[in-house]
Amino acid sequence: MRNSIRGISAITGMVLLMTVSGCVSNGGKNSMTLMLDVGYLPKHAPFISAVERGFFKEEGIDLTVMPGSGSTNTVTSVVTGKVDVGWADFGATVTAQGRGAEVKQVNLLQARSAYAVVGLAGTGIKGWDDLRGKTVATEGGGAMTAMWPFAMSKLGLKEGDVNVVPASSASKIPGLLAGQWDANLALYVSDQPAIDALGRKAVVLKWSDLGIDLYGNGIVASDEKLKKDPDQIRRFNRAMQKGFLWACGHPADAAKDFQKQVSGYETKTITLAINAQCALNRGTGESVNQYGVMDDAGVQKIIDVAHKFLGLKQGSNLTPEDVYSNSYLTPLNSTETIQAP
């Protein structure tokens, strides 16, 4: 078998959609599809390296990695069987489960969320106190937008103290650079490197610094898939964890893997994204040293937030046991040194 990855290009920091394919086969039980949260960005370099460096081949899996268009759509694609697994925001998974989606989080690659307010250096925002009276752009929907009042309450601000305007995902960074607004609600692992790639310096105000420290993105699989092929999910998780941690330990090499497939990003921009992404590997709960492992307390925090801000019905009896499973993991220490196959 050979590795095959289709190259794509980047335009002004925004990456076109692409498909990444691992060891080529005739399909069948060893073939899998993974949908990401959005189209390819430097933060996704670990996924490319996991394929490129042979971690999935080692597990006998022919993996096709597909771009996404938001975590909610990714979860829906998993539910409907369009893809085998997805990489999606934990909050999006919980709200989908509250609506009856039969899916579970099975591998927490991102133990902490990357929610942030991202501005530009030299434009008047240096810290959280500078947001009063400023204009912040955000997409019309999504978990982060819905939770913005939560962040405001942590700051002691009320509605109207910060002007919030709608913007499409594609227009947020150009609008910020043009001075149409002062900052973006954004995942800093995406926007900070994109701003860097355009020759500007970002100011990042992390929600975690306000005490809003929630699970980020993880691997989602349908209950049907878990029942039909649990061994494949276990092999997928082993390959994904090893590949991800390998990239974290070798950011410059992972950046080269990314550059083979995606043009338009300098090495320093990609390594910035990888290092930012990998800084979110370790959580703060009882499973802090077990990469990918979730616990009831961390999941319950997401359920509680979903009830208050994400539209999860108050009458829902969703429990942590419904939301996640560690049964398909062979835990790795998040600081473990990984060798490529």
Secondary structure, DSSP 8 states (H G I E B T S, - for coil): --EEE--EEEETTEE----EEEE----STTEEEEE-SSS--GGGHHHHHHHHTTHHHHTT-EEEEE--S-HHHHHHHHHTTSSSEEEEEHHHHHHHHHTT--EEEEEBS-SS--EEEEEETTSS-SSGGGGTT-EEEE-SSSHHHHHHHHHHHHHT--TTSSEEEE--HHHHHHHHHTTSSSEEEEEHHHHHHHHHHTT--EEEEEGGGGT-----EEEEEEHHHHHH-HHHHHHHHHHHHHHHHHHHH-HHHHHHHHHHHEES--HHHHHHHHHHHHTTS--SSTTTTSBB---HHHHHHHHHHHHHHS---TT----HHHHB--TT---B-TT------
